[in-house]
Amino acid sequence: MRYLIIIEQAEHNLSAYVPDLPGCVTTGATRDEVITNMREAIELHFQGLREDGEPIPAANSEPAFVEVPLTPSVA
């Protein structure tokens, strides 16, 4: 399975979450570390879902970017 993760800069580290797996979050000092930690967090999340008899959610999220002007346009 391939899941989209969102990585954000926090005050002293990076944090990440998986939109398709609510509650699956992690942190790391570097981008590589947060990605490694997220892989482990997803595996643990799956383990918990299996133990609870819950299905593994499908990966449905996809990235998109929206461009907006730096200053509002005057109509």
C-alpha positions in Angstrom: 0.0 0.0 0.0 1.1 3.5 -0.7 -0.3 6.3 1.5 0.1 10.1 1.2 1.7 11.6 4.3 1.7 15.3 5.1 5.0 16.7 6.7 4.9 20.0 8.5 7.5 22.1 10.2 6.9 22.3 13.9 8.7 24.6 16.3 11.6 22.3 17.0 11.2 19.3 14.6 9.0 18.0 11.9 5.6 16.3 12.3 3.7 14.1 9.9 0.3 12.6 9.6 -1.7 10.3 7.2 -5.0 11.8 6.0 -6.4 8.3 5.3 -5.4 7.0 8.7 -6.8 9.3 11.4 -4.7 9.4 14.5 -1.6 8.1 12.8 1.0 10.7 13.5 4.7 11.0 14.2 7.6 13.4 14.5 11.3 13.5 13.6 14.3 15.8 13.6 14.8 15.4 9.8 12.7 14.6 6.8 14.3 11.2 6.4 13.7 10.5 10.1 10.1 11.5 10.0 9.5 9.3 6.9 11.1 6.3 8.6 9.1 7.0 11.8 5.9 7.3 9.7 6.5 4.0 8.1 6.8 2.4 11.6 3.7 4.3 12.8 1.7 3.1 9.9 2.8 -0.5 10.5 1.8 -0.2 14.2 -1.5 1.5 13.2 -2.3 -1.5 11.0 -1.4 -3.9 13.7 -3.8 -2.2 16.1 -6.6 -2.2 13.5 -6.0 -6.0 12.9 -6.1 -6.7 16.6 -9.4 -4.8 16.9 -10.9 -6.6 13.9 -11.1 -3.3 11.9 -10.4 -3.1 8.2 -7.3 -1.4 6.8 -8.5 1.9 5.2 -7.9 2.3 1.5 -5.4 5.0 0.4 -7.7 7.6 -1.2 -5.9 10.9 -0.7 -3.9 12.6 -3.4 -1.9 15.8 -3.5 -3.0 19.0 -5.1 -1.7 22.5 -4.9 -3.6 25.7 -5.3 -1.9 28.9 -6.4 -3.2 32.2 -4.9 -1.9 35.7 -5.3 0.2 37.2 -2.5 -2.0 40.3 -2.6 -5.8 40.2 -3.0 -7.0 41.4 -6.4 -9.2 44.4 -6.5 -12.5 43.9 -8.3 
